[in-house]
Amino acid sequence: MKGKTFGTLALAIYLILIGAVAVFKISLGQLDILPPILAIAAGVLLLLGK
């Protein structure tokens, strides 16, 4: 992961997840809590510069 931070990686995963859910109308069921948690984690990691 040359030049990538965990925050950037978490943000990329979050955006892909949100996009896939919206485009393909995927239901995450009980994992609906995952996108907000991932968004918070990405934001915190980006703020910390990790």
C-alpha positions as CSV (number, residue, x, y, z in Angstrom):
1,M,0.0,0.0,0.0
2,K,2.6,2.5,-1.0
3,G,1.4,6.0,-0.3
4,K,-2.0,4.9,1.1
5,T,-3.1,5.5,4.6
6,F,-5.6,3.4,6.5
7,G,-8.0,6.4,6.5
8,T,-7.9,6.6,2.7
9,L,-8.4,2.9,2.4
10,A,-11.4,3.0,4.8
11,L,-12.9,5.9,2.9
12,A,-12.5,4.0,-0.4
13,I,-14.1,0.9,1.0
14,Y,-16.9,3.0,2.5
15,L,-17.6,4.7,-0.9
16,I,-17.6,1.4,-2.8
17,L,-20.0,-0.1,-0.2
18,I,-22.4,2.8,-0.3
19,G,-22.3,2.9,-4.1
20,A,-22.9,-0.8,-4.5
21,V,-25.8,-0.7,-2.0
22,A,-27.4,2.2,-3.9
23,V,-26.8,1.0,-7.5
24,F,-27.6,-2.7,-6.9
25,K,-30.2,-2.1,-4.2
26,I,-28.4,-4.5,-1.9
27,S,-29.9,-5.0,1.5
28,L,-27.3,-5.4,4.3
29,G,-29.9,-6.7,6.7
30,Q,-28.4,-6.5,10.2
31,L,-25.2,-5.1,8.8
32,D,-26.9,-1.7,8.2
33,I,-24.8,-0.4,11.0
34,L,-21.6,-1.1,9.1
35,P,-21.5,2.0,6.7
36,P,-21.9,4.5,9.5
37,I,-19.2,2.8,11.6
38,L,-16.9,2.6,8.6
39,A,-17.5,6.3,7.9
40,I,-16.7,7.3,11.4
41,A,-13.5,5.2,11.4
42,A,-12.4,6.6,8.1
43,G,-13.0,10.2,9.3
44,V,-11.1,9.6,12.5
45,L,-8.2,8.0,10.8
46,L,-8.0,10.8,8.2
47,L,-8.1,13.4,11.0
48,L,-5.3,11.6,12.8
49,G,-3.3,11.2,9.6
50,K,-3.0,7.4,9.9
